[in-house]
Each structure stands twice: as C-alpha cells, then as structure tokens.
Amino acid sequence: MTTDVVIAGGGPNGLLLACELALAGVRPIVLERLPERPTRPKANGLVGRVVQAMDYRGLYERFSASSAPPAPAPRFQFGALPLDLSAAGHNALYTLPIPQRRLEALLEQRARELGVEIRRGHELTTVSQDGQRVSIGVSGPGGHYDLAAAFLVGADGAHSVVRKQCGIGFPGITDRGFIGRSGQVTIPPPVAVPGTGELGVAGVGRLRPATFTRTERGMFAYGMFQPGLYRVAVHEWASAPLEDSTPMTID
C-alpha cells in the first residue's frame, strides 16, 4: 500500500499534525503501537502560543469546555521560580489545563472527523528510503505488513524507532542526583481546603495549586483537575537510586 504521509505515534504531536495535514487535503495514516490509550497520568496541559493556535483552529472551546477565548496568564511558575506577569500588559503566555489522556482523546476525535486513518496496535518496526519514497515495516494485530509513503514523520516519543532507524542522535546525560515521583491521589479535608484547591499543611501554611514548594530535601508541586483528586509531583535530592519498577507509596 502506498500513501502520502505516514505518522509514527498517536500522541498529541502525531494527532495534531494529522489534523493539520487533513485540513490541507492530505490523508495521512497514523500508526500507534498501543492498542488502547494509557490511563496513567502524564502531561497536565498546554502552555504558550500553542493555546492560541488551538483557538485559531477552533479547538480551544472543545479542549477547555468554555466558550470564552483564551486569556494571558497573570502569573506562572518557570523552573520553580514564580513569575508575576500582571504588570507586563499583554503577554503571550497562555495556559490550558487539560490532562494528556483527554487531550489525546479530543485530538483523535477531531482527526477522525477530518477523515484521518488511525491504526491502533500497529507498531512501526523498520524504515528504509530511497530518492522517491520511504518503505515502512509494520507489526499489526494481523501480523507483519509493509507500507510505502512519500513522507514519514517520527512522533513516536523519546525512544523513537524512526529516529534510531534513521541514525539521528539523541545526545545528553541522565541526572541521577535526584529522584522524581508523580502520581494521582485523593487528599481529604482538612488538608484539602474545600472549594479552593489549596492544601493546608501543618507547619507550612496553605499551598496553592500549580505552585512549587521548596523543602530541605527537595521540592513539592501539585495541581487539581477535579475536586479532591490531585496530581502530585515530588523531587528528592541526593536520594538512593531507584528502579522504575519500584512501587510508590503515599508515604
């Protein structure tokens, strides 16, 4: 089978690109190796000009469930440093809190509305190219098959098969001087302050959502996407290394 564009990866980047191509009259095929969308918490929202771009495409109302247009954020945390933007007049920093799972679901819905073919459970395994086309090997529920395309887009994450097969480097180091943990938890009153999203922590005071709190051993941050359900992230300095498979506890 030959097509114009194959996109490897059905996350936000791959799905948004598929929507853009469909609006331009191209019918891409999206290959996503996972048969179902994962349930574990990932990203928490969009920040910056991309929020405006979603508004230009008529998607902001769908993502935010609000008919009001996006407004610049009066304050923001960058690298755990609070930025007061209220005196800056019009600024270009927009925010849109939305869990990644919901963002992907809405982008997939929009892509299908535009006629994009999305193949879940289909994993790109091999790539080769000549001057005219890209040959792609795919492992699907029915076994192996081949695709040919004029263009292949790698939107398949940090461990991208496309990047590796094309010999594109990913230089950098892994900092093992701290441990980061994140999870989605319920926090009942009186720690959770009813109606505000704040947390009342003994000896510390009230913490606000989307802020960073430094401690002697690290840093604590959290957000709330629905009453009583919190996305919590903690970073501990100089901790003993842990394997990714180590269970996390509330403690």
SVG drawing of the C-alpha trace seen along z (x, -y; Angstrom):
<svg xmlns="http://www.w3.org/2000/svg" viewBox="-19 -47 44 59">
<polyline fill="none" stroke="black" stroke-width="0.4" points="0.0,0.0 1.3,-3.5 0.2,-6.7 1.4,-10.3 2.3,-10.5 2.7,-8.0 2.9,-9.4 4.5,-7.1 3.0,-7.9 -0.6,-8.7 0.2,-11.1 -0.6,-14.8 2.1,-15.7 1.2,-13.0 -2.5,-13.6 -2.3,-17.3 -0.1,-17.0 -2.6,-14.6 -5.3,-17.2 -3.2,-19.9 -2.4,-17.6 -6.0,-16.7 -7.0,-20.4 -4.5,-20.8 -6.1,-18.0 -3.7,-15.2 -5.0,-12.0 -2.2,-10.6 -2.1,-7.2 -1.3,-7.3 0.4,-4.2 0.1,-3.9 1.7,-0.8 -0.6,-0.9 -3.9,0.8 -5.6,-1.4 -4.8,-4.9 -2.8,-4.6 -4.6,-5.5 -1.5,-6.6 -1.2,-10.4 1.2,-12.2 1.3,-15.9 -1.1,-18.3 -1.8,-20.9 -0.6,-23.3 1.4,-26.5 2.3,-29.3 1.4,-30.2 0.1,-26.7 -3.0,-27.6 -3.7,-30.5 -3.0,-28.1 -5.7,-25.8 -8.1,-28.7 -7.3,-29.6 -8.2,-26.0 -11.5,-26.2 -10.3,-23.6 -9.9,-25.7 -13.6,-25.6 -13.6,-21.9 -10.5,-21.5 -11.4,-24.0 -15.2,-23.3 -15.6,-27.1 -17.0,-29.5 -14.7,-32.3 -11.5,-32.9 -8.1,-32.2 -6.6,-34.9 -3.0,-35.6 -1.9,-34.1 -1.3,-36.8 1.4,-34.6 3.3,-31.5 5.9,-29.2 9.0,-28.6 11.7,-26.3 10.1,-26.6 10.5,-30.4 7.3,-32.4 6.8,-35.0 4.4,-37.9 3.2,-38.9 0.3,-41.1 2.4,-44.3 3.5,-43.2 0.4,-44.4 -0.4,-42.0 1.8,-38.9 1.9,-35.8 1.8,-33.3 -1.4,-31.4 -2.2,-28.2 -4.8,-25.5 -5.0,-22.9 -6.0,-19.5 -4.8,-16.0 -2.9,-14.4 -5.3,-11.5 -8.3,-13.8 -6.2,-16.0 -5.3,-12.9 -8.9,-11.7 -10.2,-15.0 -7.5,-15.3 -8.2,-11.7 -11.9,-12.6 -11.1,-15.6 -8.7,-13.7 -11.3,-11.0 -13.8,-13.8 -11.3,-15.0 -11.0,-11.5 -7.6,-10.6 -7.0,-6.8 -5.6,-5.9 -4.3,-2.3 -4.0,-1.4 -2.0,1.6 0.2,1.1 3.9,0.6 6.5,-0.7 9.4,1.7 11.7,0.9 12.4,-2.1 14.3,-2.3 14.3,-5.0 15.4,-5.9 15.1,-9.1 11.4,-8.6 9.7,-7.0 10.0,-5.6 9.4,-1.9 8.0,-1.0 7.6,2.3 4.7,2.6 3.7,5.1 0.0,5.2 -2.7,7.4 -2.8,9.5 0.9,9.9 3.6,8.0 2.9,5.8 4.6,3.1 3.7,-0.5 5.2,-2.9 5.0,-6.7 6.3,-9.9 7.0,-11.1 7.4,-9.5 7.0,-11.6 8.6,-10.3 6.3,-11.4 6.9,-8.2 8.5,-9.6 11.8,-9.7 12.7,-6.1 11.6,-6.8 12.1,-3.9 12.1,-6.3 14.9,-8.4 17.0,-5.3 16.4,-3.7 17.4,-7.0 20.6,-7.3 19.6,-10.6 21.4,-11.0 19.8,-12.0 22.8,-13.3 22.6,-14.1 23.0,-12.7 20.8,-11.3 21.0,-13.2 20.9,-10.6 21.4,-13.2 17.7,-13.3 14.5,-11.2 11.3,-12.4 7.9,-10.8 4.5,-11.7 1.1,-10.3 -2.6,-10.9 -4.1,-10.8 -7.1,-11.8 -6.5,-14.2 -9.4,-14.6 -10.2,-17.6 -8.9,-19.1 -5.6,-19.0 -7.6,-19.7 -9.2,-23.1 -12.8,-22.7 -13.7,-24.8 -10.3,-26.3 -8.0,-23.6 -5.5,-24.7 -3.7,-22.3 -3.4,-23.2 -0.1,-21.7 0.8,-21.9 4.0,-24.0 4.0,-25.3 0.6,-27.0 -1.6,-27.0 -0.2,-25.8 -1.8,-26.9 -2.3,-24.6 0.3,-24.9 3.0,-26.2 6.3,-24.8 7.3,-24.5 11.0,-24.0 11.9,-21.9 15.2,-21.0 15.3,-17.7 13.7,-18.7 10.6,-20.2 6.8,-19.6 4.3,-20.6 0.7,-19.7 -2.4,-20.5 -6.1,-19.7 -8.2,-18.8 -11.3,-17.8 -12.4,-18.3 -10.5,-16.1 -8.3,-14.5 -4.7,-15.8 -1.8,-15.4 1.3,-15.4 4.9,-15.6 7.9,-15.4 11.6,-15.7 14.1,-14.5 17.8,-15.5 20.6,-13.1 18.4,-10.0 19.5,-6.5 18.8,-5.4 15.5,-3.5 14.4,-1.3 11.4,-2.4 9.6,0.7 9.9,-0.2 6.4,-0.6 5.4,-4.1 3.5,-4.6 1.7,-7.6 4.5,-7.9"/>
</svg>
